[in-house]
Amino acid sequence: MIGKLKGTVDEIGEDHCVIDVHGVGYVAFCPARTLAGLPGAGEAVVLHIETHVREDMIRLYGFATALEREWFRLLQNVQGVGAKVALAVLSTLAPAELANAIALRDIAMVSRAPGVGKKVAERIVTELKARAPALAGEASATIGFAQELGEGAAPAPAADAVSALVNLGYARDVAANAVAAAMKAAGEGADSAKLIRLGLKELAR
């Protein structure tokens, strides 16, 4: 099984790339976000690989980070989600954004991915809820708070501050992250006005 490719970019297509490793070209199907981040032809690159082996085919899926690859594996544990849908989700949402959407039960955000209807998005959110904090990447510190918001268990001032920022036009997950950072700075006893002020300062960075 191939777990990683280290070589040079030979070709970048709409849904795949070809990586030259010592003269052998490996075709790896990738999320759009991964493809967009690849260097130009002839440049060095490392891809984390998930290998799918079937009777009639061996297919490689490539990711910029090991975290993306873990999400790709995890998404396919959800009923109705195969490799194509998992790639579409990861093409639309970065791991931290996906973790936030799941924690907040933001079905609309997950269903932004092409080919992901409301029912599939709801299954993703429901079935992967317990795994979101562990696979949030750099945003892991705020996911627990986001999950509390999604369950209605967050402190009232924090929930009010998030609602205020959403009313100002910020996306719910962005507002949740800002308020989580504000709570960390101000302490859990802070009132909503202070959290809003610090949240706006965080968003202005």
N, C-alpha and C positions, 0 to 999 in steps of 0.2 A: 504494500500500500504506500502511495506517495503522500507525505505529510507536509512537504515544503519544497518549493522550487526557488533556486537561486541562480539567476542567469542574466540575460539581457532581453529587452523588449524587441521582438521581431516584427510584430504586427498588432494593431488594436482594431477590433471590429465593433459592431454595434452591441453585441452581448458577450463577446469573448476577447481574449488576447492570445497571442502565441509567444511563449517564452523560450528563447534559445538557451539550452543548457549543454555546453560543450558540443555544439553542432546538431543536437537533437531538438526539434521544435515541439513543445508541449502546448496543446490547446487547452486553455482553462476558461470556463464560463464564469463570469464575474458580475456582481452587482454594478449598476451604473456608477455609483459613488466610487467604487474601487477603480473602475476603468478611467474615470475622470481624473483620478489622482496619480495615474501611472506616468512615469517620465517618457520622453520621446524614444523613438526607435534607436536601438543601439546602446541605450542607457541601462545601467545595472538596476536590477529589481529583485525583491524577495516577495514571494506570495505564499501565504498559508493555504494549504490545499486540503480539500475534502474529496476523497476518491469514492465514486460509486461504481460498483462492479455488478454487471448483469450478465446473463447468458450470452447476449449478443452485443454487448457494449461495455466499454470502460470510459467513464466520463469524469473529468477533473473540474472541480469548482474552486476558484481562487479568491482569496480575501486579503485585504491590506493588513489586517490584524488577526490575531488568534481569537480575540473577543468576537469579531464578526463571524468567524467560522463557528464558534460555539452557539451563537444565536441562530445561524443557519441550521445547525443540527437540532437545536431545541425547537425551532418553529415547525420542523417536519414531524414532531411528535404530536402535533395538533391535528385532529381529524379534518381532512379536506385540504391540508397544506402539504404540497409536494415541493420538489426542488424549485420549480418555476415560480410558484407563489412566494416561497421563502426568499428567492432572489429579488422579486418585485418589492417585497416589504423592505429588504435591506437596501434596495436602490432608492427608496423613498425616505427612509428614516435611519439615522445613525443609531448605533446601539444605545446611547444614553437617551435619545429621543424616544426610541421604542420602549425602553424600560420605564420612562416617565409616563408614556401613554398608557402602558399596562397598569402602572401603579395608580393612575388617576382614573382608570376605566374609561379612557377617552377612545371610544369605539370609532368615532368619526375620524380621528387622526390616523388610526391603523387602517381604516378603509380607504384612505387616500391612495394606497398602493394599487396599481393597475391589477385587475383581476381579483381583488379582495372585496367581496361583498360584505354587507352588514353582519350576516350570520357567521361567516368565517372570522371576521374581525372580533365579534363577540366571543367566539370560542378561543381565539388567541388570547384575548384579555383575561378571560375566566380561567383557562387552563394553565397559563403561564404566570399568573399573579404571584405565586409563592416564589418564583425564580427571578423576578425582576430585580430585587435589590442585589443579588449575587452577581448579576451580569450587567450592571449599570455602568461599569467602567469608571471614568473619572467623576461621574455624577452620583456615585453610590451614596455619598453622604447626605444627599437631599432626597433620595428615593423613598426612604422610610417616612419622611414627612409627607411626601406626595401621596403615599399610600394611605396615610391617615386622613388626608383631605378627601381622597376618593371614597373612604368609608364613613366620612362624617365624624371622625374621631379626633380631628386636630383641634387645638385650643381655639376658642371663639375669636380672639383678636387676630390670630393668624389667618383663620378662614375669612374673616372680614377684610383683612389686608389683601389677600389674594383676590377676592371678589372686586375690591376697589381697583386693583391693577388691571384686572380683566376688563372692567368697565372703561378703563382708559385706553383700551385697545390692544393690550398685550395678550399673547396666547396664554392659555391656562397653565401649560407646563413651564413656560418661561416665568410667569408670575410666581408659580410655586417655588421654583428654584431661587428667585430673588428674595422671597419672603423667608425661605429656609436659611439663606445666608444672613438675612437681617436678624433672624432669631438667634443665630449663632453669635452675632456681634452684640446684640442688645440683651440677650438672656430671655428665658421663657416667660418672665413676668412682664415683659414690655406690652404696652397697649397698642391698639391697632394703628393709631396715628403715627406712633414712632416707627412701627414696622413698615408702614406705607412710605414714610420719609426715607428710611434706610433702604427699603426695597427699590425705590426710585433712584437712589444714589448708586445702588448696585447695578441697575439696568443702564445707567448712564456711562458706565465704565467702557 
